[in-house]
Amino acid sequence: MRPDPSHPRLPGLPDCGPDGLSCGERLLLWMLRQWVAARVLGEEPRGRLAAYAGAFISPRGAAAFVLLMTTIEERVRRPLCVSPPTCLGYARDEQHLVTACGISPASPDIAAQLLDELVIAPRVVAAAIRVLNFSFAREGLNFPMRLRDAGHNLDDGSSPTLH
């Protein structure tokens, strides 16, 4: 595991995602992967998260995440492409969700654009993402804005991430 001194509640978080993610980004990615893993295994995702996520985030933060995931599930266009829980890679759908979370306070419109191919009613999901962003920020788990230029083609494949 990569040590991360910026948030004292995250040292036990299993390694996931590419290097350079903030604590908040890594936690969001890990929770997203746990949610999807639970769905694949036929488990109740909330139960799985309750068993593990409490070590990393408050009930308020967990509730914001559940709101986001239920909002996504109600509006999903297609199955999301999500990597296994401890994968050090970063699937495109994961990337879009994490990036949308970081940019949502400054530009809800760009956040919605990032979500457009994933969900119907992307503005609704962008609102849930903004709630998650604010909830995580209250716990010191900020999301950086990582979109280089809103005018860039997101499909250009020139970089393994949008960072």
Backbone bond lengths (Angstrom), bond angles and torsions (degrees), N, CA, C in turn:
res aa  C-N    CA-C-N  psi(-1)  N-CA   C-N-CA  omega(-1)  CA-C   N-CA-C  phi
1 M - - - 1.440 - - 1.521 110.71 -
2 R 1.308 115.56 143.68 1.452 120.86 176.51 1.525 108.84 -79.97
3 P 1.322 119.04 125.46 1.460 118.92 176.94 1.519 109.70 -66.70
4 D 1.290 116.88 142.81 1.445 121.26 -178.94 1.519 109.06 -138.98
5 P 1.324 117.44 91.12 1.447 120.76 -175.25 1.523 114.59 -74.27
6 S 1.317 118.78 -5.50 1.461 119.88 -174.29 1.522 113.46 -74.50
7 H 1.308 119.45 -13.54 1.455 121.64 176.38 1.517 108.92 -146.46
8 P 1.338 117.83 115.76 1.464 120.96 -171.73 1.521 114.65 -65.87
9 R 1.317 119.08 -17.13 1.455 120.22 -177.82 1.520 113.01 -90.59
10 L 1.324 119.08 0.54 1.454 120.52 -175.19 1.525 116.16 -106.19
11 P 1.331 121.29 -2.72 1.469 118.28 -177.47 1.520 114.55 -56.82
12 G 1.314 119.58 -29.28 1.462 120.79 -179.37 1.512 114.43 -88.08
13 L 1.330 117.64 1.12 1.461 120.60 -179.70 1.520 109.46 -66.21
14 P 1.333 117.70 126.40 1.474 119.00 178.49 1.528 110.77 -58.92
15 D 1.314 115.09 145.84 1.455 121.36 178.93 1.528 109.80 -62.25
16 C 1.305 116.41 130.99 1.462 120.71 173.63 1.515 108.35 -157.60
17 G 1.311 115.14 152.18 1.451 120.86 177.85 1.515 113.07 78.62
18 P 1.322 115.46 171.91 1.460 120.76 -176.91 1.526 111.81 -74.56
19 D 1.318 115.78 161.31 1.464 120.92 173.82 1.517 109.39 -58.92
20 G 1.309 115.67 151.46 1.452 120.55 174.22 1.509 115.35 94.32
21 L 1.339 118.32 -5.70 1.456 118.94 177.19 1.518 109.69 -73.48
22 S 1.316 116.33 146.54 1.459 120.49 174.98 1.527 108.82 -73.02
23 C 1.329 116.32 167.87 1.475 120.04 177.74 1.527 110.61 -57.92
24 G 1.331 116.73 -44.02 1.461 120.26 179.72 1.518 112.31 -62.64
25 E 1.314 116.47 -43.14 1.464 120.66 178.68 1.521 110.77 -63.12
26 R 1.325 116.28 -44.38 1.464 119.69 -178.90 1.535 111.03 -65.05
27 L 1.337 116.19 -40.25 1.462 119.42 178.51 1.525 110.70 -65.49
28 L 1.323 117.57 -44.43 1.472 120.50 177.22 1.522 110.59 -58.51
29 L 1.311 116.90 -46.49 1.463 121.21 179.90 1.525 110.91 -61.22
30 W 1.325 116.68 -45.22 1.468 120.97 179.46 1.532 110.69 -62.19
31 M 1.340 117.62 -43.84 1.464 120.91 -180.00 1.529 110.88 -65.50
32 L 1.331 117.35 -41.07 1.463 121.53 176.99 1.525 110.09 -59.04
33 R 1.304 116.35 -46.11 1.471 120.44 179.92 1.527 111.79 -65.98
34 Q 1.318 117.65 -36.71 1.468 120.46 177.22 1.528 110.35 -66.08
35 W 1.314 116.75 -40.24 1.465 121.62 179.23 1.526 110.15 -61.15
36 V 1.327 115.98 -48.98 1.459 120.72 -178.98 1.531 110.77 -65.89
37 A 1.339 117.36 -41.30 1.468 120.66 177.75 1.525 110.58 -59.24
38 A 1.318 117.17 -41.40 1.465 120.51 178.10 1.526 110.65 -62.48
39 R 1.315 117.18 -43.67 1.473 120.61 178.70 1.534 110.37 -61.06
40 V 1.319 116.65 -44.07 1.466 121.13 -179.57 1.532 110.78 -62.97
41 L 1.330 116.74 -38.35 1.465 121.47 -178.45 1.527 113.33 -84.97
42 G 1.333 117.16 0.14 1.455 120.79 179.65 1.524 113.63 76.18
43 E 1.325 116.84 19.68 1.460 121.96 178.44 1.523 109.82 -93.74
44 E 1.320 115.59 162.78 1.459 121.06 172.70 1.532 107.50 -80.21
45 P 1.339 118.73 117.42 1.465 120.40 -176.25 1.522 113.88 -59.35
46 R 1.324 117.28 -37.50 1.467 119.24 -178.88 1.520 111.20 -62.58
47 G 1.330 116.61 -37.94 1.455 120.53 178.31 1.516 111.32 -65.60
48 R 1.323 115.49 -42.05 1.469 119.89 178.92 1.527 110.44 -63.01
49 L 1.322 116.71 -44.48 1.459 119.92 179.84 1.521 111.40 -67.84
50 A 1.324 117.19 -39.52 1.462 120.00 179.61 1.521 110.84 -59.89
51 A 1.326 116.12 -34.68 1.464 120.25 -178.37 1.530 112.04 -71.82
52 Y 1.327 118.29 -28.03 1.460 120.65 -173.01 1.529 115.02 -119.12
53 A 1.317 117.93 -37.76 1.461 120.77 -171.01 1.522 113.34 -72.21
54 G 1.318 118.40 -22.82 1.457 121.06 -179.63 1.513 113.81 -58.73
55 A 1.313 117.18 -22.36 1.465 120.32 177.18 1.520 111.96 -74.59
56 F 1.317 117.42 -15.53 1.454 121.21 -173.32 1.524 114.30 -116.41
57 I 1.321 117.19 -22.84 1.465 119.50 -172.45 1.525 109.97 -149.19
58 S 1.308 115.25 155.51 1.465 121.57 -179.59 1.529 110.67 -73.46
59 P 1.319 116.55 164.75 1.474 119.16 174.30 1.530 112.52 -57.44
60 R 1.325 117.61 -33.81 1.466 120.56 178.34 1.526 110.88 -64.03
61 G 1.332 116.54 -44.77 1.463 120.43 177.99 1.518 111.49 -64.39
62 A 1.321 116.33 -40.89 1.462 120.33 178.22 1.525 110.61 -64.34
63 A 1.327 117.21 -39.73 1.467 120.64 178.73 1.528 110.78 -64.29
64 A 1.335 117.34 -38.41 1.466 120.35 177.46 1.525 110.32 -63.91
65 F 1.332 116.51 -37.84 1.465 119.91 177.82 1.525 110.72 -66.68
66 V 1.327 117.55 -43.83 1.469 121.12 178.77 1.527 109.88 -61.51
67 L 1.332 117.14 -40.81 1.468 120.71 175.98 1.523 110.14 -57.95
68 L 1.327 116.58 -46.63 1.463 120.23 179.43 1.520 111.21 -59.99
69 M 1.317 117.27 -49.57 1.462 119.76 -175.49 1.527 112.30 -66.91
70 T 1.322 117.82 -38.65 1.469 118.69 177.79 1.526 110.40 -68.96
71 T 1.321 116.68 -34.20 1.470 120.08 176.05 1.528 110.33 -65.11
72 I 1.320 116.61 -42.86 1.467 120.27 177.22 1.521 110.47 -63.56
73 E 1.326 117.48 -48.46 1.467 120.54 -177.08 1.526 112.42 -60.16
74 E 1.316 117.63 -33.14 1.463 120.99 179.51 1.524 112.18 -74.21
75 R 1.332 117.32 -15.81 1.461 120.77 -173.26 1.525 114.14 -127.81
76 V 1.299 117.90 9.56 1.459 121.28 -173.46 1.535 110.97 -66.25
77 R 1.323 116.78 136.94 1.467 122.69 178.02 1.523 111.86 -82.50
78 R 1.323 115.46 -33.50 1.459 121.91 -175.86 1.520 107.06 -156.95
79 P 1.316 118.51 167.18 1.472 118.54 176.24 1.528 110.22 -60.49
80 L 1.313 115.90 136.80 1.458 120.21 178.31 1.518 110.33 -74.24
81 C 1.296 116.10 144.43 1.462 121.93 174.48 1.523 107.10 -90.19
82 V 1.331 115.48 109.91 1.463 121.78 -176.30 1.522 107.95 -130.41
83 S 1.323 115.97 137.19 1.464 121.77 179.97 1.527 110.71 -78.37
84 P 1.343 117.28 163.11 1.467 120.67 175.35 1.534 110.55 -59.97
85 P 1.343 117.63 156.80 1.467 121.23 -172.54 1.521 117.17 -51.69
86 T 1.306 119.69 -37.66 1.469 119.46 -177.07 1.527 113.29 -106.35
87 C 1.299 117.50 14.14 1.469 121.28 179.18 1.525 109.86 -64.16
88 L 1.320 116.14 136.49 1.457 120.50 178.45 1.519 111.81 -87.07
89 G 1.332 116.41 -0.73 1.459 120.96 176.10 1.516 110.77 -84.53
90 Y 1.311 114.84 -168.23 1.459 121.09 -172.12 1.527 108.20 -154.27
91 A 1.293 118.45 98.64 1.464 121.73 -179.96 1.534 110.15 -66.48
92 R 1.298 115.18 152.54 1.474 120.52 -175.83 1.526 112.39 -58.41
93 D 1.338 117.44 -42.55 1.464 119.64 179.45 1.527 110.87 -64.28
94 E 1.318 116.46 -39.74 1.467 120.52 176.76 1.526 109.84 -61.27
95 Q 1.298 114.77 -44.63 1.462 121.58 -179.69 1.523 110.75 -58.15
96 H 1.313 116.49 -45.30 1.458 120.16 -179.08 1.526 111.42 -64.89
97 L 1.329 117.16 -41.11 1.466 120.07 179.35 1.528 111.27 -65.36
98 V 1.323 117.18 -46.03 1.465 121.07 -179.20 1.525 110.48 -65.47
99 T 1.320 117.32 -43.80 1.456 120.93 179.30 1.519 110.97 -65.19
100 A 1.334 117.31 -40.91 1.465 120.60 177.70 1.525 110.59 -61.30
101 C 1.311 116.55 -36.76 1.462 119.62 178.74 1.522 110.61 -64.13
102 G 1.299 117.15 -41.48 1.458 120.17 -179.71 1.512 113.85 -68.70
103 I 1.310 116.49 -35.25 1.467 119.18 -174.82 1.534 112.55 -91.86
104 S 1.329 117.56 -11.39 1.467 121.03 -172.95 1.529 115.36 -57.72
105 P 1.332 120.97 -39.31 1.467 117.49 179.51 1.529 113.10 -66.37
106 A 1.312 116.72 -36.18 1.464 120.70 -177.63 1.521 112.51 -82.97
107 S 1.330 116.92 -34.62 1.461 120.19 -176.09 1.526 111.29 -149.18
108 P 1.332 116.56 86.00 1.464 119.21 176.68 1.535 112.58 -58.62
109 D 1.333 116.82 -29.15 1.466 119.58 179.99 1.525 111.76 -67.08
110 I 1.330 117.24 -42.80 1.464 119.93 178.23 1.525 109.68 -67.47
111 A 1.331 116.87 -39.26 1.469 119.76 176.77 1.524 109.74 -58.05
112 A 1.318 117.19 -44.95 1.465 120.84 179.09 1.525 111.17 -63.28
113 Q 1.328 118.24 -39.10 1.464 121.30 177.61 1.525 111.02 -61.35
114 L 1.325 117.06 -39.79 1.460 120.56 178.54 1.529 111.86 -63.79
115 L 1.316 116.51 -26.33 1.466 121.67 -176.33 1.519 113.31 -96.57
116 D 1.313 116.93 -7.72 1.462 121.33 -172.26 1.524 114.15 -55.96
117 E 1.325 118.02 -41.61 1.471 118.96 -178.88 1.531 112.23 -78.65
118 L 1.335 117.70 -12.67 1.460 120.95 -177.80 1.524 113.39 -91.89
119 V 1.326 116.09 -35.46 1.463 119.91 -171.89 1.521 111.24 -138.10
120 I 1.327 114.49 155.39 1.461 118.62 167.02 1.533 105.06 -83.24
121 A 1.277 118.64 154.82 1.469 123.29 -177.62 1.540 111.17 55.95
122 P 1.338 117.05 57.11 1.470 119.46 -177.93 1.528 113.87 -61.07
123 R 1.323 118.13 -25.98 1.469 119.89 178.67 1.528 111.40 -67.13
124 V 1.322 116.83 -33.58 1.465 120.59 177.24 1.530 109.56 -66.42
125 V 1.323 116.04 -44.98 1.468 120.38 179.19 1.529 109.67 -67.18
126 A 1.328 117.66 -37.29 1.468 120.53 177.58 1.528 110.66 -62.18
127 A 1.322 117.14 -34.98 1.470 119.77 176.48 1.528 110.58 -65.59
128 A 1.322 117.60 -41.08 1.470 121.05 177.33 1.524 110.50 -65.81
129 I 1.320 116.90 -36.61 1.462 121.18 177.42 1.530 110.20 -64.84
130 R 1.296 116.16 -38.07 1.473 119.67 178.71 1.531 110.52 -65.91
131 V 1.321 117.41 -39.59 1.463 120.99 175.52 1.528 110.01 -59.22
132 L 1.335 116.18 -44.98 1.464 120.39 178.13 1.533 110.69 -61.42
133 N 1.313 117.10 -43.88 1.458 121.21 179.61 1.524 110.11 -57.01
134 F 1.317 117.64 -49.24 1.454 121.08 -178.70 1.525 111.53 -65.91
135 S 1.313 116.49 -38.17 1.463 120.32 179.54 1.525 111.11 -64.80
136 F 1.327 116.62 -46.20 1.464 120.15 178.21 1.538 110.05 -64.55
137 A 1.323 118.07 -39.68 1.464 121.62 -179.18 1.526 111.09 -61.35
138 R 1.323 117.17 -36.21 1.477 120.35 177.67 1.521 111.18 -61.48
139 E 1.320 116.83 -22.85 1.459 121.49 179.88 1.531 112.12 -99.41
140 G 1.309 116.67 8.80 1.462 120.44 179.82 1.507 113.63 81.42
141 L 1.328 117.14 16.33 1.465 122.35 -179.74 1.523 108.88 -108.63
142 N 1.309 115.09 74.13 1.455 120.41 -176.94 1.521 111.80 -76.95
143 F 1.317 114.40 153.12 1.459 122.26 176.32 1.521 107.83 -110.04
144 P 1.322 117.85 121.35 1.466 118.65 176.07 1.522 110.83 -73.15
145 M 1.332 115.44 154.31 1.459 119.97 172.54 1.509 106.52 -85.60
146 R 1.324 116.57 119.63 1.461 120.27 -171.94 1.517 114.43 -116.72
147 L 1.270 119.60 1.02 1.457 120.52 -178.90 1.525 108.67 -75.50
148 R 1.315 116.39 116.56 1.473 121.21 -176.10 1.518 111.96 -58.78
149 D 1.300 115.83 -49.81 1.457 119.84 -175.01 1.521 106.75 -155.77
150 A 1.291 116.28 119.77 1.465 120.64 -176.71 1.524 112.06 -58.72
151 G 1.321 117.90 -21.63 1.454 121.08 -179.52 1.517 114.19 -83.31
152 H 1.332 118.94 -9.18 1.465 120.73 -179.09 1.520 111.10 -70.23
153 N 1.309 115.50 146.52 1.452 121.21 174.63 1.520 107.95 -71.10
154 L 1.318 117.73 121.88 1.461 121.41 -177.22 1.523 112.06 -72.54
155 D 1.305 118.15 -11.91 1.457 121.60 -177.03 1.524 112.89 -101.87
156 D 1.315 118.54 12.79 1.465 118.42 -171.84 1.529 113.92 -71.91
157 G 1.333 118.13 -17.21 1.467 120.62 175.93 1.508 114.38 68.11
158 S 1.302 118.91 11.25 1.462 121.13 -177.01 1.510 113.29 -75.69
159 S 1.309 118.15 -14.67 1.452 122.15 -177.39 1.519 108.57 -142.64
160 P 1.342 117.24 144.21 1.456 118.29 -179.92 1.531 112.50 -68.48
161 T 1.324 117.96 -15.90 1.462 121.82 174.68 1.516 108.35 -138.23
162 L 1.309 115.53 173.55 1.461 120.02 178.14 1.515 111.72 -88.38
163 H 1.303 118.03 5.85 1.459 122.43 -175.36 1.516 111.12 -74.31
